[in-house]
Structure formats: structure tokens, C-alpha cells
Amino acid sequence: MADAIMKLDPDQVPWLFETRLQAVFDAIEAAGGEARVAGGAVRNSLMGEAVVDVDLATTLVPEKTMEAIGKAGLKAVPTGIAHGTVTAVSDGRGYEITTIRDDIETDGRHAVVRFGTDWERDALRRDLTINGLYCDRHGEIFDPLGNLEDVRARQVRFIGKADERIEEDYLRILRFFRFFAQYGAGRPDADGLKAVTRMKDGLQRVSAERIWMELRKLLAARDPSRALLWMRTTGVLNLILPESEKWGIDFIAPLIEAETRFGWRKDRKGDAKGEAIQRLEAIIRPDGAVARKLAKRLKLSNADRDRLLAWTMAELPETPLDEEALKQQVYYGNSQAIADRLRLATAIAISRNEPAEKIEAMADNADFSANWMPPQFPVSGKDLVEKGIPEGREVGRLLKRLEKTWVESGFSLSAEALLKDI
């Protein structure tokens, strides 16, 4: 077994020494097994990036892992037990634990695995060198394949021969670009680029759900513009997103500039994933038929589909609009869709070097559209019936007239004022 090559400073990895994670290590070791944190959490700690998910690898077979976790009083969930994965829930936090394994048979989508205890063989079956490191419960780093320098250099490349890694799972083509978008520096690995160019047609064998999962993560990266450029150059982008072919990716870079300048890193719910849909809108034509076809092919969620379609139908406000005029447009329209339109218009204005005052005005209008909450119309049909208006079309007609009056008043008239002359 290879020795540790270095030890992380405890201040670098506060997540590692949390009692709930140490309890999982205790459970595995009490059953005679060994556990190490694998992949992403180690990579991110070494790169100074935030750690979100903590996954572990173990020498115990899945059934023994389940038994060990349960015996320790923790909850064990067989999330992917056929492929060796069990989730341990400790103090409300889930940790995926996967048995060390080899892929003994692959078809580009699925793998038949064989469990083992060899950490080097486990590292060899992983996709990218920056994902092939481990650390133990004390922060000791293990690098079975000598990949630490790639982490330090932020070099994203396949483990071993790129063609072989891709043949094992064609989704790795998108993972190559996604990890480059999230962590890469400089140019993508030349051998990796050649391999994905040769083998990109294999993506047609991958499910739409898996493709969108990777594409969404890529689009939500801090700055996916370089990755998208290389995806376009290799033909991968047009293959998975043909809607972008005749539209291009020119607005991505200015959109990211606008996001940074005006603080648009998250949507109004604080959800960073919202960025992916905004960026998708930047690389496809604002056409309902195009968006509907894309949503169906990639099997977007209802929320993503609806946001995309609303964006195609939203009318772009003439900017700059004063606050009262913009309130009316947002009230009668879709606030998220209008904000999306205005943010893209801001990006386009930046790309065209339009006057700073115009760009600022567009951004202000976008912010207002995203954040203003329209008030509730204070009159109902019941109010009109109580005033003696017969139920039926007349109530609906009168409600629309009163609502128009209320909106034009700047949403200021009370129900009493609106009903005064009825």
C-alpha cells in the first residue's frame, strides 16, 4: 500500500474533523475496514475551493458497510448497492460510501464491477486525474497514480489513455469539459481534445437526462465560456445542443461580465442553478418552437421548461423605463422572463460597447424586474356581487376595468376608492 505523500492542515479541511464524519470512519474501522475520502472533497481542498459533498471509498463490501453503519447506530441507505454504493446518514448529513472496485465490463454507458481492496486499481477506474486522490480521517493524502501535480496546475486530463476512459462511459466527454469549466487553467489537455473529437458520436448512446445533468453543471460553472468554445471547436456542443449551432456562444462572455459587475451570481431565490438556464438562453434563439423542442429532447424539468418558454414569449421592455412603467409591464407579464430578457440585453449592450449609462439602466431594470413583488389586486368578484352587480360577464368586465384603473394609479387605490362609484 502506497504511503501518504502529504498531510493537509486541519484548518484547510474543517469538514473532515466534524464529529458526524468521524463517526462514519469509526463505524467502518470497527468492522475491520478502511475508509478514505475520495475525489471531489480532496481535490477541492487542495485547490482552495469550497467542499459541498464528501464521498468515501472503503475496503468493505457493500453488505458489510450497511451492517457496520447500522451497528454504529447510524442510518444506512442502499442508494446504489449493486455498484457498491451505500449512503450513511450521520447527524442529518449523508455520506456516500463506495466499495473499492474494478470495472470488468463496460459498454459506454454501464459497467459491471468487481469489488476489491486495491486503492491503485480503484484510482485507475476513475475518469480524470484530479479526481484520483484520497485522504484518510487525519488528512493524510494518498496519490496512487501520481496525480497531485495536475491538481496543483489545474490540469484536467483523463487517467491513462483517454480513448479507453471514454469508451467506458461516453458521458466522460462532457465531464472533461465540465471539470475544465469548473477547475481548469490554460488550454484543455491536447490528448483529451483529440479523443473527444474522435469519439463524440458516442454521446448519442447516452441518455438525455445524463447529458442535461452534465451540461447544466457546466453552464453553472463560474465561467464556462472557455469550455463552451472548445466544445464548439470539437463539434461536441453542436451535437448535444444543435439549437446553438446557428446562434453561437458570443453572448456568454459578456453575460458573465454582466453577472459579475451587477451581482447576478444567483437567481432571486438564491439558487445558483438558476444561472444555467440564463446561460442556456444566451446560446439559443428566443423562439418558442426551438425552446419547446430542446426541453422535450433533454427532458428538462417542468420548472426549467416553463422558464425557458416564458423567456421566449416575454416582450423586451424599452429601456430605460421609469419605475412605474416597468411595474406595469412586470405586473401583466412574467417577472422572471422579463428579467432574463433584460439581463441578456445588458450582455448584448456590453458586447457592442454601448454607452455605460444605457448598460446601467438596463441592469437596473433587470434587477427591479427580478425583485419587485406585485401587490394583490384588492377587489374580487364577490365585492362586486355584494354591490348589486349580477353574476356573469358583467362582473368580469367590470373587474378588468377596475384593475386597469388600479394599475394606472400606481397600485395605490384602495378597494373602497375603487368601489365608491359602483
DODOGU-540076 format. One record per residue (C-alpha): residue in one letter; z, y, x negated. Coordinates in steps of 0.02 Angstrom, whole numbers, plus 50000, padded with zeros to 5 digits. Layout:
% residues N
aZYX;...
This chain:
% residues 422
m500005000050000;a499495016949929;d500885028849882;a501135045749962;i500175059549874;m501245074349926;k502605079750043;l502485093350175;d503775107050177;p504865104450332;d504525122550380;q502675117950394;v502995103950517;p504435108150634;w503635096850765;l503875081850650;f505765083350646;e506015085450832;t507305073050896;r506125066251028;l504795061550900;q506055054450777;a506685043550920;v504945035750931;f504975032050743;d506695024250766;a506045012950905;i504565006650803;e505595003650647;a506974994650744;a505644981950795;g505114979250615;g503554990150623;e502955005350529;a502315021250612;r501415036350543;v500715052050621;a498835050450612;g497375062550611;g497445079150700;a499255084250682;v499205080650494;r497535089550473;n498095104950569;s499735106150475;l498835105650308;m497595118750369;g498915130250441;e498265127650617;a499315125250774;v499805107450817;v499605103051000;d499515084051012;v500445071850900;d499685054450890;l500405039850792;a499735023850716;t500805008350697;t500784990950622;l501504983650783;v500294975650906;p500214984551075;e501344972351168;k502674973851033;t502504992751039;m502794992551227;e504304981351203;a505014992151063;i504825008351160;g505635001051315;k507064993351216;a507445010451143;g507655017551318;l506025027251314;k504615025951440;a503105015751385;v501415018051470;p499955006051432;t498655020051428;g497355010251329;i498174994151284;a496544984251269;h496074995651123;g497834996251055;t498505012351130;v500205014551212;t500985031151261;a502835033551227;v503675046851333;s505185054051243;d506165068351319;g504675072851429;r503405072951287;g502025059951273;y501535052451106;e500015040951095;i500345026250980;t498865015750925;t498944999450829;i498064999350660;r496374991350690;d494604987550636;d493044989650741;i492254972450726;e490844975450851;t490084991850915;d488584996351023;g488555015251002;r489735017951149;h491095004651150;a492004994651016;v492814977651004;v494364979650897;r495434968350789;f497234973250756;g497934973250580;t499154981150458;d497984988650327;w498065007750328;e496495009450222;r495464999050343;d496145009350486;a495605025350398;l493865018150365;r493535016050551;r493875034450588;d492465046850608;l492735061650492;t493615063350325;i494755077250387;n495415065150519;g495825051150395;l497555056650335;y499295051050389;c501085056550366;d502725047350388;r504285053250477;h504865062550320;g503245072450296;e502545061550156;i500635062550160;f499585046750139;d497735048450098;p496985030850087;l495195036750060;g495485052249952;n495015064850086;l496295078450051;e495065089649960;d493935090150114;v495425096250216;r495805109750088;a493975115050079;r493735113750268;q492255102350236;v491765092350389;r490875076250344;f490795058250401;i491835044550321;g490715033050219;k488895032650273;a488515045050412;d487225033550495;e488485019550509;r489825030550585;i488585037350712;e487925020150758;e489705015050800;d489805029150929;y488415041750958;l489655054151028;r490155057050848;i488605067950833;l489435080650947;r491125078050865;f490325082550697;f489795099350768;r491375101850869;f492505099450718;f491365110650616;a491565124050750;q493455122150751;y493825119450567;g492275120350459;a491885132850322;g490215136650241;r488735125750289;p488875108950377;d488785093650266;a486955090550218;d487025071650239;g487845073750408;l486505085750466;k485115073850412;a485955059450501;v486245068450667;t484445074650663;r483775056950641;m484935048950767;k485155062150903;d484195052151033;g485665040151037;l486605053451136;q485575048151287;r486625032351289;v488245042151304;s488985046351474;a488835063951543;e490725065351557;r490985061851372;i489605073851322;w490335088051427;m492085084351362;e491495087151182;l490345101651224;r491725110451319;k492925108851172;l491565115151055;l491195130251163;a493055134351172;a493235134650982;r493735150950902;d491935154450852;p490635141150897;s489135152050852;r488765143650684;a488935126250758;l487785130650902;l486495137450779;w486485120950683;m486445111050845;r484905120950894;t484115118650723;t484345099750728;g483745098450909;v485425092050971;l485775107151083;n484125106251175;l484375087651200;i486075089051284;l485805106251361;p483945108551397;e484385123651506;s484725133251344;e483015129751269;k482075144651341;w483585156151346;g484345154651174;i486035157451095;d485825175551039;f487185182151154;i488545170351090;a488975180450933;p489095197351024;l490095189151164;i491355182851035;e491395200250959;a491755207551130;e493095194351164;t493955199251003;r493755217951025;f494365218451204;g495615204251204;w494645191851312;r495285176451225;k495895168951389;d495445169751572;r496565178651697;k497625163051721;g497945162351535;d496875146751519;a495935146051353;k494745133151427;g494015146951534;e493125153251379;a492005137951377;i491215142051545;q490965160351499;r490105154951339;l489055142151431;e488475156451543;a487925165751387;i486665152251339;i485845148051506;r484815157951630;p485805165551775;d484845155351902;g485675145452042;a484465130752034;v484685129351846;a486585130051859;r486635117552002;k485565105151906;l486625107151750;a488255104951846;k487615089051928;r486945081551767;l488505084851664;k489645080851811;l490625096951798;s492235098451894;n492135107352062;a493025122451987;d491815123851840;r490305121151953;d490885134252077;r491225147051941;l489515144151866;l488615145552034;a489605161052084;w489095169251920;t487255166151957;m487425174252129;a488525188952082;e487755206252080;l488005215351915;p488845232051954;e488005247651889;t489165253651754;p490165263651732;l490855262651909;d492365272751960;e493885262652011;e493675264852199;a491845259352198;l492255244352090;k493685239452205;q492455238752350;q491235227952253;v492595215952199;y493325215252375;y491675209952452;g491165198952306;n491895186052185;s493045194352059;q492865180751925;a490965180651942;i490855199651931;a491995199551779;d490905186151698;r489345196351731;l490125212151660;r490765203351505;l489045196351467;a488295213451500;t489535220451373;a488975207351246;i487145211651277;a487515230151255;i488375226251089;s486865216151032;r485735230851072;n486845243550982;e487045253751140;p488235268751138;a490065264651114;e490535274351272;k489425263151378;i490115247351299;e491905253251326;a491525257451508;m490785240151540;a492275231851459;d493485242251562;n492555237551721;a492595219251670;d494465219851640;f494775228351806;s493695215751899;a494625201151820;n496365207951853;w496345218152013;m497065208752161;p496305214752327;p497585218852463;q497645209352626;f496725217352773;p498165222452889;v497315219253057;s496995202553141;g496075196753295;k497755194053379;d498135212653359;l496525217053450;v496835204853592;e498555212253615;k497695229253630;g496685222553776;i495055217953688;p494335202153768;e494245187053652;g492505183553586;r491135192753493;e491855209853529;v493425205553430;g492385200053280;r491265215353288;l492745227153300;l493675218453158;k492185221053043;r492095239553088;l493955242153060;e493885232652895;k492455243752836;t493465259252883;w494975252252791;v493985248252634;e493175265552633;s494895273452646;g495315265652479;f496275251652567;s497565264652616;l497545264952807;s498945255452892;a498735243753039;e499485257053153;a498225270053095;l496755258253116;l497295252753290;k497785270153350;d496175273853445;i495815256153506;
